[in-house]
Amino acid sequence: MASRSVSHVLGVSSSLSGRAWRWRGGNMELGDGVTGLETDILTQLLLTRGVERDDVARHLSPTLREFLPDPSLFRDMDAAAERIAQAVLAGEAMTIYGDYDVDGATSAALLVNVLRDLGANADYYIPDRLLEGYGPSGEALVKLGEQGSSLIVTVDCGAMAFDALKQAHAAGVDVIVVDHHKCAAELPLAAALVNPNRLDESDEAAAHGHLAAVGVAFLLAIALVRTLRSQGFFESRAEPNLMALLDLVALGTVADVAALHGLNRAFVSQGLKVMARRERIGMAALIDASRLKRAPQCSDLGFALGPRINAGGRVGESTLGVRLLTTTDPDEARAIAEQLSQLNEERRAIEAEVQQAAEEQIDTQHNRSVLLLSGTGWHPGVIGIVAGRIKEKTGKPSIVVAIDDSEDTGKGSGRSIAGVDLGAAIIGARESGLLVAGGGHAMAAGLTVERDRIHALAEYLDDRLARDVVRAMENQAMQLDLAVAPGGLTPDLVETLDRAGPFGVGWPGPRVAVGPVRIVKADIVGTDHLRVIAAGDDGRSLKAIAFRAAGTEMAQTLLHRSHGRRFHLAGRVKIDDWGARPQAELHLEDAAFAD
């Protein structure tokens, strides 16, 4: 294994996508000699993801024992646990008020399941995305109080709900906020507000600001059980199995695109093990409806399970996700899971229409650092997905706004790029009077804006974020972890790389360069996927596929094979298990001429 450092991987300074290829760490040109280097490869992968050398073993097998903080570290955590414990002991009716996305659904399901295991009177409420919008409404909170709930716990929402929480307080309803979105310096009126992103949090607590709401909810569940234990509650009944909740924590964490380092890696790593046991009836039904024939992997949470839960809140009935994840009836679980799959297909069709309309506006904003695309008649349930697609296509932070003609306002959803804090900018726009409402975190944000303020909002975001975007885009070289000859692309290599997972935002999956190769065959499969069969100088061949890439310069060049020239290919390696025996396959992200 080479140890020297070079400026460009395989000499690629400008690929077919215009990017330089650089080592994420040191030079890792392995050829086909991977055998015997597994430990070195794993160590290098962890070091280049920010792990100290003497801490490699802990991060290679992340466990809660090693990464879980004391929940009391967080402000208001003990007050929240005490108030909920009081409600459990007194038999008070409680409602968990969740958001309509996966993080909200899993957070709500987690607390509902815990409270019901404790024998508490607990129900849930998920607002309708179209009729009520994001976050708790004062009207809904007051109505829940009138219906008998003396305590409401909001999850994945509430950090900026000043008016709604003031109305609840005036009506005599206690509200606990469990959130992870960015907070303002002033906090809304609440019985307790647990959020690692509070501006008054300690540095130690703020270090967990990357947690999804479901992770914060899990910490609250630990604090609650500990509080009840100290009061002798479990002298006559069994404690709930909190570890069994980790499948929910893993799903919500990955689907919310939370950074997978530290505690989140432990949550997901252990949660996948719980999920593989299929003990939760609703989760098992969701896995079956997703047509998975094996235990779910981390990528399945974001691309198969999560979108189905999201579909209920986006284009269907907002409560479907929580109902699925709390039911104990197998027949009901199967029916809901199939309904969510059908809604997911409807969501895809709606998404394609909105995306096409939004992309038609991109050229008119080529000089902007932040894209803000808007239109009437766009379904607000898919604008977040479309914003993410456009961000991936353009490399710029992107916001998509669905305008409601009847109210002359628009609901917007944005997705950002690494190094550009979109959530803070949206909060700044709200505080400047440009928005009716808005908030979020670094990589994603939501907003409500009056139609006649959209242009001013675009100008504000461009002025505020232009320098950050330029710096971020300058750093958008293709980061590679190792390079191999085609003969080195084996199932054993994939297995070795997977041991450094789970992978996601903040803990990127390893990228591998393969080459040089000649293109034997290239064609389009499905609607717009590029399939490639290539052969190397070592006589070995490989299969690669580039998803949604048919219209790219890379695809067109490979399709025409450029008169027999050789290429280097780069992407992530996966196992293709459709054939008689598993083979390694390259999920192609970029290519470059080798000569």
N, C-alpha and C positions, 0 to 999 in steps of 0.2 A: 504494500500500500504506500503510495507516494505521500510525502509530507511537505513538499515544497509548495509555496503559495504562488499562484499565477493570477493575472488580472482578469482573464476571461476563461470560462470553462470551455475546453476544446477549441480555444481561439475564437469563439463566437462573440464579436463585438456588436453585431446587428443581425438579428434573426429575421425570419419572414414576417414576424409581427413588429419588427423594429426595436426589439429589446436586446440589451447585452445579457449574456449569461454569466453569472458570477457565483462563486462558491458561497454557500451560507456560512461555512467555516473554512477549514483548510482543504487543500487538494485531496480529492478522494477518487482518483482514477483507478479503477480496480480491474479493468479488462474483464476476463472471464474467471479470474481467480478469487472468487468470493469465499470459498470454503476455508474455514479456519480463522476467518476475520470477523465472525459474528460479534464477538465482544467489543472489538475495536469500532465496528460500525455503530453499535448501539450507544457506546460511550460518546462517540462523536455526535450522534443525533441529539443526545440530551445536552451536551455542552453547548451546541449551537442554538439551543432553545432556552438558554439562560441558566442552566443548572450548574452549580458549582461542582467541581470534580469530586469533592468529598461527600457530596449529597446525591450522587448518581443512583445509588442503590435504592434510596427512599423514593425517588421519582420514577424509577423503572417499574416498581410495583406499588402504585399509590393506594394507600388505605386510609380510612377515616381515622384510625388510631394515630396515624402520623400527621394528619393535616387538619383535623377538626379543632376549631378554637372553642374556648369556653363561651357559650352563648351570652353570658353576662357581660362579655366584652363590649357589646353593642348598647348604645343608649336606648333606654326605654324597654329593653328586652325583658328585664325582670318585672317591670310594671305591667307589661302586656301579659306575661305569664301569670302573674298574680290575679289580674282582672279576669282572665279566662278561667283560671282555677276556681275563683269565687263563683263564676257563673255555673261551672260544672257542679260544684258542691251544692249550690242553691237551686239547681234545676231550672235555671233561666233559659229561655229560648234564645238561640243565637243564629245569626245568618252570616255565611261567608260570601262576601260580595267580590266576585272575580271579574277579570277582564275576559274578553272573548277570544283571545289567542291561546296558543298551546301553553305558554308560561302561566297565563291566568287560569286555564282549565286545570292544569296539573297542580297548581298551588291550591286552588279551591278544593279539588278532590283530595289532596293530601290532608288538609285540615279537617274536612268533613269526615274522612275515614278515621282519623285519630279521635275526633270528638265522639263519633258514634261508638268506637271501640271503648271509650270511657263511659258510655252510657248516657252521654249528654244529648240534649234536645237541639240538634244542629241541622240546619238546612242551607241551601245555597241560592244565590241570585246572580245571574249573568245578564247584563244589559243587552238589548238588541242593538247591533252595530248601526243600522240605518235609522232607527227611531230615536235612540237615546245617545248614541255616540260613545266616545271613550270616556272612561272614568266614572266615578260615582256621581249621581245627580242628587241634589237636595230633595227633590220630589220623591225619588225612589227610596232614599234613606228614611225619610219621614214616614212614608207609607209602610215600610217594613216595620218601623217602630209601632205604628198603629195596629199592625197585624200581630203584635206580640213580642217582637224581638227587642229585648232590652240591651243587647250587645251585638254590634255588627263589626266584623273584621274584614277590611278591604285587602285584597291581595293583588299584586301587580298593578296597582292603581292607588290614587289618593294622595300622593306626595304633593300635588299642586292643587288639590280640590278645596280651596279656601271657602268659597261660597257654600258648597254642598255640606261641608263639615260644620260650618257655622249654623246652617239650618237644622242639622241633626242635633247639635248641642242645644239649640233653643227648644227643640221638641223633647228634650230629656232622654235622647238616645246616645249611649256611649259608643264611640267608634274607635277602633284600633286600626292603624294603617300599617300594613306590611308591604313594603315596596322596595324597588331597587333603582328607580328612575332618579334623575338629577333633581335636587331640591334647591329652592331659593333660600336666601339667608333667613327670611321669615318662614315659619312653619305654620301649617293650618292647625286649627283647634282640634285636638284629639285626646282621647284618654291615654294613648301611647302612639308613638310613631317610630317604627323600627325600620331603619333603612341605612345600610352601610355608606350610602352616598349623601347622608346629611352633612352639611358644611361644618357642623360642630362636633363631628365624630373625631375620636382619637386617631392618630396615624396608624395604630395597630388595627383598629376596626376598619378604617378607610382602605387598608390594603386588601380588604375583601369586597371592594366596590364592584368587582367583576361578576359577583354572584347574580344569578337570575333570581327572580322573586321566589321561585319554588325552593331554591337553596336557603333563602332567608326564612321561608315558612318551615322548612325542615329544622332549622336551628330553633325556631320558636316552639316546635313540637317537643324538642329535647328539653327546653327550658320549662315547658308546661308539665311534662311528666316528672321532671325533677322537683318542681314546686309541689305537685300533688303527693309525691313520695315523701317529702319532708313533713307533710301534714297527715301522714298515716293512711292515705287514700287506698293504698294497695295492700293493706294488711288483710283484706278479705276478698281481693280480686287480683287477677293477673295483670301485669303491665302490658301495654300494647307493644307489639314487635315493630319498633321504629325502623329497623334495618329493612323490613319488607316494603317500606315506602320508597326505597331508593330507585325503583324502576320509574316512578313518577318524577323524581328529582332529575334522573338522567334524561328523560324525554323532554322535560321543560327546559333544561339547561341547554341541550344541543339545539332544539328547535328555536330557541330565542337567540341563538348565535352568541351565547356568552363565551368569553375567553376561556379556553380549556387549559388553564394552568393552576397550580396549587390545589386548593380544595375542590375546584370544579372537576379536575381530572380524577380525583378520588371518587367524587360523586358519580361520575359517568362510568368509570372503570368498574366500580362495585355495583352500580345500578344495572349495567348490562348483564352481570351475573344473576341478579335477581330476576331480570326480565326473561332470561333463558329458562328459568324454572317454571314459567307460565302459571304462577300461582294466582295472579290477579285475573279474574274472569274477563273483565273488559279489555285488558291489555292483550290477553291471548286471542280474543276475538279480533282485535285490531291487527295483530300480526297475521292472522289467517286471512283477513280481508285484504291485506297488502300483498298476498300471494307469496309470502316468504316461506321457503321450505327448510330453513335453518334458523338457528338463534340469531336475533337481530345484531347487527354490527353498528358501530357509531354512525356511519353514514346513513344507515337505514332510518335512524331517528329523524334526521333532517330531511330526507328525500322520500320516505315511504310512509312512516307512521305520523310524523308531525303534520304534513300537508292534509292528511285526512281529518285530524282533529281540527285544524284551522278552517277546513272547508265549512264546518258547521257554523262558525262565527262569521265567515266571509259571505257565503251565499245561501246559507240554510237557516237552521234554528240554533241560536247561540248556546243553548244548554246541552246540546248533544254530547259534547266532549266530556263534561263533568258527569252527565248521566252514565255514559259508557264506563268511566273510570271509577264510579262508585257503586255500580249495580252488582248484585250477587246472584242475578238470574241469568244463566247461560243463554237462554233463548232471547231475552231482551238484549243481551250483549251482542249476539250475532246479528240481530236485526238492526241495531244502531250502527254497528261497524259497517254493514253493507250499505246502509243509507249514507253514511259518511263517504264511502267510496264512490257512490253515485254522485254525490254533491261535489266531490273532488274532480270528477270528470266535467261536470258543468262549470266548475271554477276555471278549469283549463281553457275551455272554449271562450268564456267571458274574458279571461286574462289575455288571450291572443288578440281579441278585438281591441281592447284598450291599449295593449302594447303597440300594435300597428299604428293606431291613431297618435299615440304619444311620440313614437319614433319619427313621425312625419314632421315634428316640430324641432327636432334636434339641430338640423342645419341652420335654423334661424337663431340658434343660441351658441354657435361655434366659438364665439369670443368670450363666453361666460365661464367662470371657474366652477360655478354651481348651477346645474341645470334645474329649471323650474318649469315643468310642463303641465298644462291644465286644459280641461275640456268639459263641456256639459254632456250629461248623459253617461259619463263613465261610472262604472260600478265602483263605489268606494271600498267594497270588500276585496278588491284585487290590486289596489293602487300600491300597496306596500311591495307586493311581489314584482309588479311592473317596475317600480323604482329600483329594486334590486337588480333586475335584468338590465336596465339601462345603465346603471352604475357599472356593471360588469362589462358591458359593451363599450362604454366610453371612457372608463377609468376615472370618472368624475363623480363627486357627490351628486345625487339626483333626488328631486322631490317631484312627486306626481300628485296633482290636485284634482279632485272630482267636484265640479261645481254644481250646486243645487239651484236651479233657476227659481224655484218657488221661494227660497229664502235669500237668494243673492249672496250666498256664502259658499265656500268650498272646504271640503275635508281633504287634508293632505297627509301624505306619508313619505318619509325620506329615508334613504340609505346612504351611508358615507363610506369613505375609504380610510384605510389605516393612516393615522396621523392627523386626521381632520375631525374635530369634535363637533358634530352636527347638533347634538342635543343642547350643548351650552349655547350655540348660536341661536337656536330656536327659542330658548328661554330668554335670551337677550332681546330677540325680536318682540316677544310678548311683553317684556318689561318696557320696551320702547313704544308700545301702543300699536304695533303693526298687526298683531294677531288677536283674535277673540280668545283663543286658548292655544296652548302648545307646551310641549315638553319632550323628554326622551333621554337617551344616553348617547355615548360618543358615536356609535355606529348606526343608530336608528332614531327617528323622531316622528312625532305626529303633531298635527296642527289643525286649527280652524281659522280661516281667513276670509274677510269680506272680499267680494269679487274686485272691487275697485282698489284694493290694497295689494293685489298680487304682484303688480309691476314694482311697487315700492319695496315689497318683501324681497323680490329677486335682486334688486339693487343693493339692499342692505346685506344680504347673504354674500353677494359677490364681493362687496367692499370688505366685509369682515373676514372672509375665509380665503380670499385670493392667494395671499402669501402662503398659507398653510397648504393649499392645494398644489401650488407650484412646487413646494418642498417635497410633498408626498409623491408627486408624479415623477420628480427627479430620481426618486429612490425606487422606481418601479421596474428595476431590472429583474429578470428571471432568476430567482434564488434556487440553486441546485445543491443537492446533498452528496450525490455520488454519480460517477459515470462508469458504464460497463459496456463491454462488447455484447452483441446479441446473445452469445452463448452464456453470458452471465445473468441474463434475465430469466430466472428460474423460480419455481414455487418456493424453494428454500430461501431465496432472497426476499420474496414477499413476506414470508413468515417471519424472518428476522426483522424486517422493517416494521411490521405490525406490532412487534413486541414493545416498540417505543410509543405506542398509542395509549389512549385514544387521541385522535387528531381532530383539530377544528381551529376556529379562530384563536389566535394567541399561541397555538401549538400546531403549526402547519404540518400536514402530511409530507413525507419525504418526496422530493422531486428527483427523478433519475434521468440522466442523459444517456442515450444509446446510439452507438454509431462507430464508424460510418456505415451507412446502409444504402442499398439501391432499392427503389420502389419496384416491387414485382407486380403489384396490383393495387389500384385505388379506385373506390367507387362510393357512391352515396347510398346509404341505407336509411330506411324509415323516411322521415320527411326532410331532415337536413343534417344527418350525421355522416361524418367522413370515416370510411373504413379503409385501413391500409394493411397490406402484407409486404414486408420488407425483408431483404436478405443482406447479411453482413459479409465482410471479407473472411470471417472465420467459418463460412459455410452454413451458419445457423440462421434460421428465419424467425420472425416475430410477427405478432398481430397487434395492431394498434387501432384505437377508435377515438375520434374527436367529436364530442357531442355538440350539437347545434352550431356546427362550424362550416356548413356548406358554402356560405357566402364569403368566407374570409379569403384573404390573399394566400394564406398557408394552404388551404384546401385546394384552391385553383392551381397552385404551383405543383402540389403533390399529385393532383389528378392528371396533370399533363406531363409529369415526371421530368420535365426540363431536360429533355434530350439525353437521358441516361446519367445525369450527374448524381453524385452521391450526396447524402444528407446526414445530419445529426438530428435525432428526434428527442424530445423532452416531455416528461409528464410524470404521472403517478402510476405505480405498478399495482395491479390487482390480480386476483385469481379468477380465471375463467373456468368455471366448473360445469359448463354445458356439455362438454364432450365426454369421451370414454374415461379420460383421466385429466385431472386439473392441469392447466397450463398458465403461465404468467402472461399477462396482457398489459400493454401500455395504454393508459388513458391519456391521449395525446393533447398537449397544451400548446406546443410550439415546435418549430422546426427551423433548421438553418442549413445552408449549403456547406458541405464538407470540403469541397474543392472547386 
